[in-house]
């Protein structure tokens, strides 16, 4: 989980298009920008910088 619980909740409700990396709502079946149907949930784990 990240620093901000509100942001986490928002991020976990987002899906990212594999093609154009556009944001879509979690319930989206297709990308609203390009129509591509392969969406992935946004990465919840934030990698820390050293
Ligand atoms: Zn797209």
mmCIF file of the protein (N, C-alpha, C, O) and its ligand, coordinates in Angstrom:
data_MODEL
# 
_entry.id   MODEL 
# 
loop_
_entity.id 
_entity.type 
_entity.pdbx_number_of_molecules 
1 polymer     1 
2 non-polymer 1 
# 
_entity_poly.entity_id                      1 
_entity_poly.type                           'polypeptide(L)' 
_entity_poly.nstd_linkage                   no 
_entity_poly.nstd_monomer                   no 
_entity_poly.pdbx_seq_one_letter_code       
;(UNK)(UNK)(UNK)(UNK)(UNK)(UNK)(UNK)(UNK)(UNK)(UNK)(UNK)(UNK)(UNK)(UNK)(UNK)(UNK)
(UNK)(UNK)(UNK)(UNK)(UNK)(UNK)(UNK)(UNK)(UNK)(UNK)(UNK)(UNK)(UNK)(UNK)(UNK)(UNK)
(UNK)(UNK)(UNK)(UNK)(UNK)(UNK)(UNK)(UNK)(UNK)(UNK)(UNK)(UNK)(UNK)(UNK)(UNK)(UNK)
(UNK)(UNK)
;
_entity_poly.pdbx_seq_one_letter_code_can   XXXXXXXXXXXXXXXXXXXXXXXXXXXXXXXXXXXXXXXXXXXXXXXXXX 
_entity_poly.pdbx_strand_id                 A 
# 
loop_
_entity_poly_seq.entity_id 
_entity_poly_seq.num 
_entity_poly_seq.mon_id 
_entity_poly_seq.hetero 
1 1  UNK n 
1 2  UNK n 
1 3  UNK n 
1 4  UNK n 
1 5  UNK n 
1 6  UNK n 
1 7  UNK n 
1 8  UNK n 
1 9  UNK n 
1 10 UNK n 
1 11 UNK n 
1 12 UNK n 
1 13 UNK n 
1 14 UNK n 
1 15 UNK n 
1 16 UNK n 
1 17 UNK n 
1 18 UNK n 
1 19 UNK n 
1 20 UNK n 
1 21 UNK n 
1 22 UNK n 
1 23 UNK n 
1 24 UNK n 
1 25 UNK n 
1 26 UNK n 
1 27 UNK n 
1 28 UNK n 
1 29 UNK n 
1 30 UNK n 
1 31 UNK n 
1 32 UNK n 
1 33 UNK n 
1 34 UNK n 
1 35 UNK n 
1 36 UNK n 
1 37 UNK n 
1 38 UNK n 
1 39 UNK n 
1 40 UNK n 
1 41 UNK n 
1 42 UNK n 
1 43 UNK n 
1 44 UNK n 
1 45 UNK n 
1 46 UNK n 
1 47 UNK n 
1 48 UNK n 
1 49 UNK n 
1 50 UNK n 
# 
loop_
_struct_asym.id 
_struct_asym.entity_id 
A 1 
B 2 
# 
loop_
_chem_comp.id 
_chem_comp.type 
_chem_comp.mon_nstd_flag 
UNK 'L-peptide linking' . 
ZN  non-polymer         . 
# 
_pdbx_entity_nonpoly.entity_id   2 
_pdbx_entity_nonpoly.name        ? 
_pdbx_entity_nonpoly.comp_id     ZN 
# 
_pdbx_nonpoly_scheme.asym_id         B 
_pdbx_nonpoly_scheme.entity_id       2 
_pdbx_nonpoly_scheme.mon_id          ZN 
_pdbx_nonpoly_scheme.ndb_seq_num     1 
_pdbx_nonpoly_scheme.pdb_seq_num     101 
_pdbx_nonpoly_scheme.auth_seq_num    101 
_pdbx_nonpoly_scheme.pdb_mon_id      ZN 
_pdbx_nonpoly_scheme.auth_mon_id     ZN 
_pdbx_nonpoly_scheme.pdb_strand_id   A 
_pdbx_nonpoly_scheme.pdb_ins_code    . 
# 
loop_
_atom_site.group_PDB 
_atom_site.id 
_atom_site.type_symbol 
_atom_site.label_atom_id 
_atom_site.label_alt_id 
_atom_site.label_comp_id 
_atom_site.label_asym_id 
_atom_site.label_entity_id 
_atom_site.label_seq_id 
_atom_site.pdbx_PDB_ins_code 
_atom_site.Cartn_x 
_atom_site.Cartn_y 
_atom_site.Cartn_z 
_atom_site.occupancy 
_atom_site.B_iso_or_equiv 
_atom_site.pdbx_formal_charge 
_atom_site.auth_seq_id 
_atom_site.auth_comp_id 
_atom_site.auth_asym_id 
_atom_site.auth_atom_id 
_atom_site.pdbx_PDB_model_num 
ATOM   1   N  N  . UNK A 1 1  ? 0.841   -1.200 0.000   1.00 0.00 ? 1   UNK A N  1 
ATOM   2   C  CA . UNK A 1 1  ? 0.000   0.000  0.000   1.00 0.00 ? 1   UNK A CA 1 
ATOM   3   C  C  . UNK A 1 1  ? 0.875   1.249  0.000   1.00 0.00 ? 1   UNK A C  1 
ATOM   4   O  O  . UNK A 1 1  ? 1.988   1.255  0.526   1.00 0.00 ? 1   UNK A O  1 
ATOM   5   N  N  . UNK A 1 2  ? 0.348   2.285  -0.594  1.00 0.00 ? 2   UNK A N  1 
ATOM   6   C  CA . UNK A 1 2  ? 1.110   3.521  -0.685  1.00 0.00 ? 2   UNK A CA 1 
ATOM   7   C  C  . UNK A 1 2  ? 0.921   4.399  0.529   1.00 0.00 ? 2   UNK A C  1 
ATOM   8   O  O  . UNK A 1 2  ? 0.408   3.975  1.565   1.00 0.00 ? 2   UNK A O  1 
ATOM   9   N  N  . UNK A 1 3  ? 1.337   5.595  0.375   1.00 0.00 ? 3   UNK A N  1 
ATOM   10  C  CA . UNK A 1 3  ? 1.296   6.527  1.502   1.00 0.00 ? 3   UNK A CA 1 
ATOM   11  C  C  . UNK A 1 3  ? -0.116  6.988  1.815   1.00 0.00 ? 3   UNK A C  1 
ATOM   12  O  O  . UNK A 1 3  ? -0.487  7.158  2.977   1.00 0.00 ? 3   UNK A O  1 
ATOM   13  N  N  . UNK A 1 4  ? -0.902  7.188  0.754   1.00 0.00 ? 4   UNK A N  1 
ATOM   14  C  CA . UNK A 1 4  ? -2.206  7.793  0.938   1.00 0.00 ? 4   UNK A CA 1 
ATOM   15  C  C  . UNK A 1 4  ? -3.335  6.791  0.710   1.00 0.00 ? 4   UNK A C  1 
ATOM   16  O  O  . UNK A 1 4  ? -3.514  6.300  -0.405  1.00 0.00 ? 4   UNK A O  1 
ATOM   17  N  N  . UNK A 1 5  ? -4.085  6.489  1.747   1.00 0.00 ? 5   UNK A N  1 
ATOM   18  C  CA . UNK A 1 5  ? -5.181  5.517  1.619   1.00 0.00 ? 5   UNK A CA 1 
ATOM   19  C  C  . UNK A 1 5  ? -6.186  5.927  0.565   1.00 0.00 ? 5   UNK A C  1 
ATOM   20  O  O  . UNK A 1 5  ? -6.718  5.077  -0.150  1.00 0.00 ? 5   UNK A O  1 
ATOM   21  N  N  . UNK A 1 6  ? -6.450  7.199  0.460   1.00 0.00 ? 6   UNK A N  1 
ATOM   22  C  CA . UNK A 1 6  ? -7.424  7.661  -0.522  1.00 0.00 ? 6   UNK A CA 1 
ATOM   23  C  C  . UNK A 1 6  ? -6.913  7.407  -1.932  1.00 0.00 ? 6   UNK A C  1 
ATOM   24  O  O  . UNK A 1 6  ? -7.655  6.966  -2.810  1.00 0.00 ? 6   UNK A O  1 
ATOM   25  N  N  . UNK A 1 7  ? -5.654  7.689  -2.126  1.00 0.00 ? 7   UNK A N  1 
ATOM   26  C  CA . UNK A 1 7  ? -5.048  7.462  -3.431  1.00 0.00 ? 7   UNK A CA 1 
ATOM   27  C  C  . UNK A 1 7  ? -5.034  5.969  -3.751  1.00 0.00 ? 7   UNK A C  1 
ATOM   28  O  O  . UNK A 1 7  ? -5.273  5.576  -4.893  1.00 0.00 ? 7   UNK A O  1 
ATOM   29  N  N  . UNK A 1 8  ? -4.761  5.156  -2.768  1.00 0.00 ? 8   UNK A N  1 
ATOM   30  C  CA . UNK A 1 8  ? -4.762  3.711  -2.966  1.00 0.00 ? 8   UNK A CA 1 
ATOM   31  C  C  . UNK A 1 8  ? -6.115  3.234  -3.440  1.00 0.00 ? 8   UNK A C  1 
ATOM   32  O  O  . UNK A 1 8  ? -6.219  2.449  -4.383  1.00 0.00 ? 8   UNK A O  1 
ATOM   33  N  N  . UNK A 1 9  ? -7.147  3.715  -2.778  1.00 0.00 ? 9   UNK A N  1 
ATOM   34  C  CA . UNK A 1 9  ? -8.497  3.312  -3.147  1.00 0.00 ? 9   UNK A CA 1 
ATOM   35  C  C  . UNK A 1 9  ? -8.798  3.734  -4.571  1.00 0.00 ? 9   UNK A C  1 
ATOM   36  O  O  . UNK A 1 9  ? -9.431  3.003  -5.332  1.00 0.00 ? 9   UNK A O  1 
ATOM   37  N  N  . UNK A 1 10 ? -8.342  4.906  -4.914  1.00 0.00 ? 10  UNK A N  1 
ATOM   38  C  CA . UNK A 1 10 ? -8.573  5.427  -6.260  1.00 0.00 ? 10  UNK A CA 1 
ATOM   39  C  C  . UNK A 1 10 ? -7.813  4.602  -7.289  1.00 0.00 ? 10  UNK A C  1 
ATOM   40  O  O  . UNK A 1 10 ? -8.346  4.282  -8.352  1.00 0.00 ? 10  UNK A O  1 
ATOM   41  N  N  . UNK A 1 11 ? -6.585  4.261  -6.977  1.00 0.00 ? 11  UNK A N  1 
ATOM   42  C  CA . UNK A 1 11 ? -5.748  3.507  -7.901  1.00 0.00 ? 11  UNK A CA 1 
ATOM   43  C  C  . UNK A 1 11 ? -6.304  2.107  -8.115  1.00 0.00 ? 11  UNK A C  1 
ATOM   44  O  O  . UNK A 1 11 ? -6.293  1.590  -9.232  1.00 0.00 ? 11  UNK A O  1 
ATOM   45  N  N  . UNK A 1 12 ? -6.791  1.495  -7.033  1.00 0.00 ? 12  UNK A N  1 
ATOM   46  C  CA . UNK A 1 12 ? -7.268  0.123  -7.156  1.00 0.00 ? 12  UNK A CA 1 
ATOM   47  C  C  . UNK A 1 12 ? -8.573  0.063  -7.933  1.00 0.00 ? 12  UNK A C  1 
ATOM   48  O  O  . UNK A 1 12 ? -9.042  -1.025 -8.268  1.00 0.00 ? 12  UNK A O  1 
ATOM   49  N  N  . UNK A 1 13 ? -9.163  1.207  -8.222  1.00 0.00 ? 13  UNK A N  1 
ATOM   50  C  CA . UNK A 1 13 ? -10.382 1.220  -9.020  1.00 0.00 ? 13  UNK A CA 1 
ATOM   51  C  C  . UNK A 1 13 ? -10.087 1.604  -10.462 1.00 0.00 ? 13  UNK A C  1 
ATOM   52  O  O  . UNK A 1 13 ? -10.995 1.912  -11.233 1.00 0.00 ? 13  UNK A O  1 
ATOM   53  N  N  . UNK A 1 14 ? -8.832  1.584  -10.809 1.00 0.00 ? 14  UNK A N  1 
ATOM   54  C  CA . UNK A 1 14 ? -8.424  2.019  -12.147 1.00 0.00 ? 14  UNK A CA 1 
ATOM   55  C  C  . UNK A 1 14 ? -7.841  0.863  -12.944 1.00 0.00 ? 14  UNK A C  1 
ATOM   56  O  O  . UNK A 1 14 ? -7.151  -0.002 -12.405 1.00 0.00 ? 14  UNK A O  1 
ATOM   57  N  N  . UNK A 1 15 ? -8.130  0.869  -14.219 1.00 0.00 ? 15  UNK A N  1 
ATOM   58  C  CA . UNK A 1 15 ? -7.503  -0.096 -15.113 1.00 0.00 ? 15  UNK A CA 1 
ATOM   59  C  C  . UNK A 1 15 ? -6.740  0.646  -16.187 1.00 0.00 ? 15  UNK A C  1 
ATOM   60  O  O  . UNK A 1 15 ? -7.116  1.739  -16.611 1.00 0.00 ? 15  UNK A O  1 
ATOM   61  N  N  . UNK A 1 16 ? -5.655  0.021  -16.615 1.00 0.00 ? 16  UNK A N  1 
ATOM   62  C  CA . UNK A 1 16 ? -4.803  0.655  -17.614 1.00 0.00 ? 16  UNK A CA 1 
ATOM   63  C  C  . UNK A 1 16 ? -4.851  -0.150 -18.906 1.00 0.00 ? 16  UNK A C  1 
ATOM   64  O  O  . UNK A 1 16 ? -4.758  -1.377 -18.898 1.00 0.00 ? 16  UNK A O  1 
ATOM   65  N  N  . UNK A 1 17 ? -4.995  0.555  -19.994 1.00 0.00 ? 17  UNK A N  1 
ATOM   66  C  CA . UNK A 1 17 ? -4.992  -0.086 -21.302 1.00 0.00 ? 17  UNK A CA 1 
ATOM   67  C  C  . UNK A 1 17 ? -3.585  -0.573 -21.632 1.00 0.00 ? 17  UNK A C  1 
ATOM   68  O  O  . UNK A 1 17 ? -2.601  0.138  -21.429 1.00 0.00 ? 17  UNK A O  1 
ATOM   69  N  N  . UNK A 1 18 ? -3.509  -1.803 -22.146 1.00 0.00 ? 18  UNK A N  1 
ATOM   70  C  CA . UNK A 1 18 ? -2.204  -2.370 -22.489 1.00 0.00 ? 18  UNK A CA 1 
ATOM   71  C  C  . UNK A 1 18 ? -1.621  -1.710 -23.733 1.00 0.00 ? 18  UNK A C  1 
ATOM   72  O  O  . UNK A 1 18 ? -0.415  -1.763 -23.977 1.00 0.00 ? 18  UNK A O  1 
ATOM   73  N  N  . UNK A 1 19 ? -2.471  -1.109 -24.489 1.00 0.00 ? 19  UNK A N  1 
ATOM   74  C  CA . UNK A 1 19 ? -2.034  -0.577 -25.774 1.00 0.00 ? 19  UNK A CA 1 
ATOM   75  C  C  . UNK A 1 19 ? -1.618  0.889  -25.660 1.00 0.00 ? 19  UNK A C  1 
ATOM   76  O  O  . UNK A 1 19 ? -0.499  1.262  -26.011 1.00 0.00 ? 19  UNK A O  1 
ATOM   77  N  N  . UNK A 1 20 ? -2.540  1.707  -25.164 1.00 0.00 ? 20  UNK A N  1 
ATOM   78  C  CA . UNK A 1 20 ? -2.255  3.140  -25.141 1.00 0.00 ? 20  UNK A CA 1 
ATOM   79  C  C  . UNK A 1 20 ? -2.000  3.660  -23.737 1.00 0.00 ? 20  UNK A C  1 
ATOM   80  O  O  . UNK A 1 20 ? -1.742  4.848  -23.542 1.00 0.00 ? 20  UNK A O  1 
ATOM   81  N  N  . UNK A 1 21 ? -2.072  2.766  -22.765 1.00 0.00 ? 21  UNK A N  1 
ATOM   82  C  CA . UNK A 1 21 ? -1.820  3.123  -21.356 1.00 0.00 ? 21  UNK A CA 1 
ATOM   83  C  C  . UNK A 1 21 ? -2.798  4.159  -20.840 1.00 0.00 ? 21  UNK A C  1 
ATOM   84  O  O  . UNK A 1 21 ? -2.511  4.870  -19.877 1.00 0.00 ? 21  UNK A O  1 
ATOM   85  N  N  . UNK A 1 22 ? -3.954  4.242  -21.482 1.00 0.00 ? 22  UNK A N  1 
ATOM   86  C  CA . UNK A 1 22 ? -4.959  5.173  -21.019 1.00 0.00 ? 22  UNK A CA 1 
ATOM   87  C  C  . UNK A 1 22 ? -5.641  4.651  -19.765 1.00 0.00 ? 22  UNK A C  1 
ATOM   88  O  O  . UNK A 1 22 ? -5.734  3.442  -19.554 1.00 0.00 ? 22  UNK A O  1 
ATOM   89  N  N  . UNK A 1 23 ? -6.107  5.552  -18.953 1.00 0.00 ? 23  UNK A N  1 
ATOM   90  C  CA . UNK A 1 23 ? -6.821  5.157  -17.742 1.00 0.00 ? 23  UNK A CA 1 
ATOM   91  C  C  . UNK A 1 23 ? -8.268  4.849  -18.070 1.00 0.00 ? 23  UNK A C  1 
ATOM   92  O  O  . UNK A 1 23 ? -8.907  5.524  -18.877 1.00 0.00 ? 23  UNK A O  1 
ATOM   93  N  N  . UNK A 1 24 ? -8.761  3.814  -17.421 1.00 0.00 ? 24  UNK A N  1 
ATOM   94  C  CA . UNK A 1 24 ? -10.166 3.468  -17.565 1.00 0.00 ? 24  UNK A CA 1 
ATOM   95  C  C  . UNK A 1 24 ? -10.734 3.149  -16.194 1.00 0.00 ? 24  UNK A C  1 
ATOM   96  O  O  . UNK A 1 24 ? -9.998  2.777  -15.280 1.00 0.00 ? 24  UNK A O  1 
ATOM   97  N  N  . UNK A 1 25 ? -12.034 3.293  -16.053 1.00 0.00 ? 25  UNK A N  1 
ATOM   98  C  CA . UNK A 1 25 ? -12.645 2.922  -14.785 1.00 0.00 ? 25  UNK A CA 1 
ATOM   99  C  C  . UNK A 1 25 ? -12.532 1.416  -14.601 1.00 0.00 ? 25  UNK A C  1 
ATOM   100 O  O  . UNK A 1 25 ? -12.372 0.673  -15.569 1.00 0.00 ? 25  UNK A O  1 
ATOM   101 N  N  . UNK A 1 26 ? -12.615 0.976  -13.359 1.00 0.00 ? 26  UNK A N  1 
ATOM   102 C  CA . UNK A 1 26 ? -12.376 -0.435 -13.064 1.00 0.00 ? 26  UNK A CA 1 
ATOM   103 C  C  . UNK A 1 26 ? -13.382 -1.340 -13.769 1.00 0.00 ? 26  UNK A C  1 
ATOM   104 O  O  . UNK A 1 26 ? -13.065 -2.477 -14.120 1.00 0.00 ? 26  UNK A O  1 
ATOM   105 N  N  . UNK A 1 27 ? -14.578 -0.836 -13.969 1.00 0.00 ? 27  UNK A N  1 
ATOM   106 C  CA . UNK A 1 27 ? -15.608 -1.659 -14.591 1.00 0.00 ? 27  UNK A CA 1 
ATOM   107 C  C  . UNK A 1 27 ? -15.551 -1.662 -16.107 1.00 0.00 ? 27  UNK A C  1 
ATOM   108 O  O  . UNK A 1 27 ? -16.365 -2.310 -16.766 1.00 0.00 ? 27  UNK A O  1 
ATOM   109 N  N  . UNK A 1 28 ? -14.596 -0.942 -16.655 1.00 0.00 ? 28  UNK A N  1 
ATOM   110 C  CA . UNK A 1 28 ? -14.512 -0.824 -18.104 1.00 0.00 ? 28  UNK A CA 1 
ATOM   111 C  C  . UNK A 1 28 ? -14.125 -2.150 -18.744 1.00 0.00 ? 28  UNK A C  1 
ATOM   112 O  O  . UNK A 1 28 ? -13.278 -2.874 -18.218 1.00 0.00 ? 28  UNK A O  1 
ATOM   113 N  N  . UNK A 1 29 ? -14.730 -2.463 -19.854 1.00 0.00 ? 29  UNK A N  1 
ATOM   114 C  CA . UNK A 1 29 ? -14.399 -3.686 -20.592 1.00 0.00 ? 29  UNK A CA 1 
ATOM   115 C  C  . UNK A 1 29 ? -13.436 -3.359 -21.722 1.00 0.00 ? 29  UNK A C  1 
ATOM   116 O  O  . UNK A 1 29 ? -12.538 -4.134 -22.052 1.00 0.00 ? 29  UNK A O  1 
ATOM   117 N  N  . UNK A 1 30 ? -13.652 -2.192 -22.299 1.00 0.00 ? 30  UNK A N  1 
ATOM   118 C  CA . UNK A 1 30 ? -12.775 -1.736 -23.374 1.00 0.00 ? 30  UNK A CA 1 
ATOM   119 C  C  . UNK A 1 30 ? -12.181 -0.391 -23.018 1.00 0.00 ? 30  UNK A C  1 
ATOM   120 O  O  . UNK A 1 30 ? -12.753 0.374  -22.242 1.00 0.00 ? 30  UNK A O  1 
ATOM   121 N  N  . UNK A 1 31 ? -11.032 -0.116 -23.595 1.00 0.00 ? 31  UNK A N  1 
ATOM   122 C  CA . UNK A 1 31 ? -10.414 1.185  -23.407 1.00 0.00 ? 31  UNK A CA 1 
ATOM   123 C  C  . UNK A 1 31 ? -11.296 2.259  -24.031 1.00 0.00 ? 31  UNK A C  1 
ATOM   124 O  O  . UNK A 1 31 ? -11.799 2.101  -25.144 1.00 0.00 ? 31  UNK A O  1 
ATOM   125 N  N  . UNK A 1 32 ? -11.470 3.332  -23.310 1.00 0.00 ? 32  UNK A N  1 
ATOM   126 C  CA . UNK A 1 32 ? -12.354 4.384  -23.840 1.00 0.00 ? 32  UNK A CA 1 
ATOM   127 C  C  . UNK A 1 32 ? -11.628 5.242  -24.859 1.00 0.00 ? 32  UNK A C  1 
ATOM   128 O  O  . UNK A 1 32 ? -12.254 6.004  -25.595 1.00 0.00 ? 32  UNK A O  1 
ATOM   129 N  N  . UNK A 1 33 ? -10.324 5.121  -24.902 1.00 0.00 ? 33  UNK A N  1 
ATOM   130 C  CA . UNK A 1 33 ? -9.556  5.923  -25.861 1.00 0.00 ? 33  UNK A CA 1 
ATOM   131 C  C  . UNK A 1 33 ? -9.403  5.203  -27.195 1.00 0.00 ? 33  UNK A C  1 
ATOM   132 O  O  . UNK A 1 33 ? -9.696  5.762  -28.252 1.00 0.00 ? 33  UNK A O  1 
ATOM   133 N  N  . UNK A 1 34 ? -8.938  3.946  -27.134 1.00 0.00 ? 34  UNK A N  1 
ATOM   134 C  CA . UNK A 1 34 ? -8.613  3.262  -28.388 1.00 0.00 ? 34  UNK A CA 1 
ATOM   135 C  C  . UNK A 1 34 ? -9.493  2.044  -28.636 1.00 0.00 ? 34  UNK A C  1 
ATOM   136 O  O  . UNK A 1 34 ? -9.437  1.455  -29.715 1.00 0.00 ? 34  UNK A O  1 
ATOM   137 N  N  . UNK A 1 35 ? -10.310 1.655  -27.650 1.00 0.00 ? 35  UNK A N  1 
ATOM   138 C  CA . UNK A 1 35 ? -11.213 0.537  -27.878 1.00 0.00 ? 35  UNK A CA 1 
ATOM   139 C  C  . UNK A 1 35 ? -10.576 -0.816 -27.648 1.00 0.00 ? 35  UNK A C  1 
ATOM   140 O  O  . UNK A 1 35 ? -11.233 -1.844 -27.814 1.00 0.00 ? 35  UNK A O  1 
ATOM   141 N  N  . UNK A 1 36 ? -9.335  -0.836 -27.276 1.00 0.00 ? 36  UNK A N  1 
ATOM   142 C  CA . UNK A 1 36 ? -8.627  -2.081 -27.013 1.00 0.00 ? 36  UNK A CA 1 
ATOM   143 C  C  . UNK A 1 36 ? -9.215  -2.743 -25.773 1.00 0.00 ? 36  UNK A C  1 
ATOM   144 O  O  . UNK A 1 36 ? -9.551  -2.071 -24.797 1.00 0.00 ? 36  UNK A O  1 
ATOM   145 N  N  . UNK A 1 37 ? -9.334  -4.063 -25.823 1.00 0.00 ? 37  UNK A N  1 
ATOM   146 C  CA . UNK A 1 37 ? -10.069 -4.735 -24.746 1.00 0.00 ? 37  UNK A CA 1 
ATOM   147 C  C  . UNK A 1 37 ? -9.161  -5.420 -23.733 1.00 0.00 ? 37  UNK A C  1 
ATOM   148 O  O  . UNK A 1 37 ? -9.645  -6.105 -22.832 1.00 0.00 ? 37  UNK A O  1 
ATOM   149 N  N  . UNK A 1 38 ? -7.872  -5.246 -23.869 1.00 0.00 ? 38  UNK A N  1 
ATOM   150 C  CA . UNK A 1 38 ? -6.964  -5.861 -22.913 1.00 0.00 ? 38  UNK A CA 1 
ATOM   151 C  C  . UNK A 1 38 ? -6.541  -4.817 -21.882 1.00 0.00 ? 38  UNK A C  1 
ATOM   152 O  O  . UNK A 1 38 ? -5.598  -4.054 -22.089 1.00 0.00 ? 38  UNK A O  1 
ATOM   153 N  N  . UNK A 1 39 ? -7.256  -4.809 -20.789 1.00 0.00 ? 39  UNK A N  1 
ATOM   154 C  CA . UNK A 1 39 ? -6.935  -3.857 -19.728 1.00 0.00 ? 39  UNK A CA 1 
ATOM   155 C  C  . UNK A 1 39 ? -6.356  -4.599 -18.539 1.00 0.00 ? 39  UNK A C  1 
ATOM   156 O  O  . UNK A 1 39 ? -6.733  -5.735 -18.249 1.00 0.00 ? 39  UNK A O  1 
ATOM   157 N  N  . UNK A 1 40 ? -5.456  -3.956 -17.872 1.00 0.00 ? 40  UNK A N  1 
ATOM   158 C  CA . UNK A 1 40 ? -4.906  -4.560 -16.656 1.00 0.00 ? 40  UNK A CA 1 
ATOM   159 C  C  . UNK A 1 40 ? -5.182  -3.631 -15.490 1.00 0.00 ? 40  UNK A C  1 
ATOM   160 O  O  . UNK A 1 40 ? -5.288  -2.419 -15.673 1.00 0.00 ? 40  UNK A O  1 
ATOM   161 N  N  . UNK A 1 41 ? -5.302  -4.191 -14.281 1.00 0.00 ? 41  UNK A N  1 
ATOM   162 C  CA . UNK A 1 41 ? -5.441  -3.334 -13.114 1.00 0.00 ? 41  UNK A CA 1 
ATOM   163 C  C  . UNK A 1 41 ? -4.161  -2.548 -12.903 1.00 0.00 ? 41  UNK A C  1 
ATOM   164 O  O  . UNK A 1 41 ? -3.062  -3.037 -13.166 1.00 0.00 ? 41  UNK A O  1 
ATOM   165 N  N  . UNK A 1 42 ? -4.315  -1.360 -12.438 1.00 0.00 ? 42  UNK A N  1 
ATOM   166 C  CA . UNK A 1 42 ? -3.136  -0.536 -12.205 1.00 0.00 ? 42  UNK A CA 1 
ATOM   167 C  C  . UNK A 1 42 ? -2.292  -1.149 -11.101 1.00 0.00 ? 42  UNK A C  1 
ATOM   168 O  O  . UNK A 1 42 ? -2.810  -1.679 -10.118 1.00 0.00 ? 42  UNK A O  1 
ATOM   169 N  N  . UNK A 1 43 ? -0.994  -1.066 -11.283 1.00 0.00 ? 43  UNK A N  1 
ATOM   170 C  CA . UNK A 1 43 ? -0.079  -1.632 -10.309 1.00 0.00 ? 43  UNK A CA 1 
ATOM   171 C  C  . UNK A 1 43 ? -0.279  -0.997 -8.940  1.00 0.00 ? 43  UNK A C  1 
ATOM   172 O  O  . UNK A 1 43 ? -0.201  0.222  -8.787  1.00 0.00 ? 43  UNK A O  1 
ATOM   173 N  N  . UNK A 1 44 ? -0.537  -1.837 -7.956  1.00 0.00 ? 44  UNK A N  1 
ATOM   174 C  CA . UNK A 1 44 ? -0.758  -1.285 -6.615  1.00 0.00 ? 44  UNK A CA 1 
ATOM   175 C  C  . UNK A 1 44 ? 0.536   -1.165 -5.843  1.00 0.00 ? 44  UNK A C  1 
ATOM   176 O  O  . UNK A 1 44 ? 0.665   -0.335 -4.943  1.00 0.00 ? 44  UNK A O  1 
ATOM   177 N  N  . UNK A 1 45 ? 1.482   -1.994 -6.200  1.00 0.00 ? 45  UNK A N  1 
ATOM   178 C  CA . UNK A 1 45 ? 2.751   -1.978 -5.468  1.00 0.00 ? 45  UNK A CA 1 
ATOM   179 C  C  . UNK A 1 45 ? 3.659   -0.901 -6.044  1.00 0.00 ? 45  UNK A C  1 
ATOM   180 O  O  . UNK A 1 45 ? 4.004   -0.919 -7.226  1.00 0.00 ? 45  UNK A O  1 
ATOM   181 N  N  . UNK A 1 46 ? 4.030   0.020  -5.198  1.00 0.00 ? 46  UNK A N  1 
ATOM   182 C  CA . UNK A 1 46 ? 4.918   1.086  -5.630  1.00 0.00 ? 46  UNK A CA 1 
ATOM   183 C  C  . UNK A 1 46 ? 6.345   0.699  -5.270  1.00 0.00 ? 46  UNK A C  1 
ATOM   184 O  O  . UNK A 1 46 ? 6.673   0.460  -4.107  1.00 0.00 ? 46  UNK A O  1 
ATOM   185 N  N  . UNK A 1 47 ? 7.172   0.646  -6.287  1.00 0.00 ? 47  UNK A N  1 
ATOM   186 C  CA . UNK A 1 47 ? 8.559   0.310  -6.018  1.00 0.00 ? 47  UNK A CA 1 
ATOM   187 C  C  . UNK A 1 47 ? 9.295   1.505  -5.464  1.00 0.00 ? 47  UNK A C  1 
ATOM   188 O  O  . UNK A 1 47 ? 9.179   2.622  -5.967  1.00 0.00 ? 47  UNK A O  1 
ATOM   189 N  N  . UNK A 1 48 ? 10.032  1.256  -4.448  1.00 0.00 ? 48  UNK A N  1 
ATOM   190 C  CA . UNK A 1 48 ? 10.753  2.350  -3.807  1.00 0.00 ? 48  UNK A CA 1 
ATOM   191 C  C  . UNK A 1 48 ? 12.073  2.613  -4.513  1.00 0.00 ? 48  UNK A C  1 
ATOM   192 O  O  . UNK A 1 48 ? 12.746  1.706  -5.001  1.00 0.00 ? 48  UNK A O  1 
ATOM   193 N  N  . UNK A 1 49 ? 12.400  3.857  -4.542  1.00 0.00 ? 49  UNK A N  1 
ATOM   194 C  CA . UNK A 1 49 ? 13.731  4.211  -5.039  1.00 0.00 ? 49  UNK A CA 1 
ATOM   195 C  C  . UNK A 1 49 ? 14.730  3.986  -3.919  1.00 0.00 ? 49  UNK A C  1 
ATOM   196 O  O  . UNK A 1 49 ? 14.394  4.055  -2.737  1.00 0.00 ? 49  UNK A O  1 
ATOM   197 N  N  . UNK A 1 50 ? 15.937  3.721  -4.309  1.00 0.00 ? 50  UNK A N  1 
ATOM   198 C  CA . UNK A 1 50 ? 16.961  3.490  -3.277  1.00 0.00 ? 50  UNK A CA 1 
ATOM   199 C  C  . UNK A 1 50 ? 17.408  4.815  -2.684  1.00 0.00 ? 50  UNK A C  1 
ATOM   200 O  O  . UNK A 1 50 ? 18.264  4.839  -1.799  1.00 0.00 ? 50  UNK A O  1 
HETATM 201 ZN ZN . ZN  B 2 .  ? -6.301  2.173  -25.058 1.00 0.00 ? 101 ZN  A ZN 1 
# 
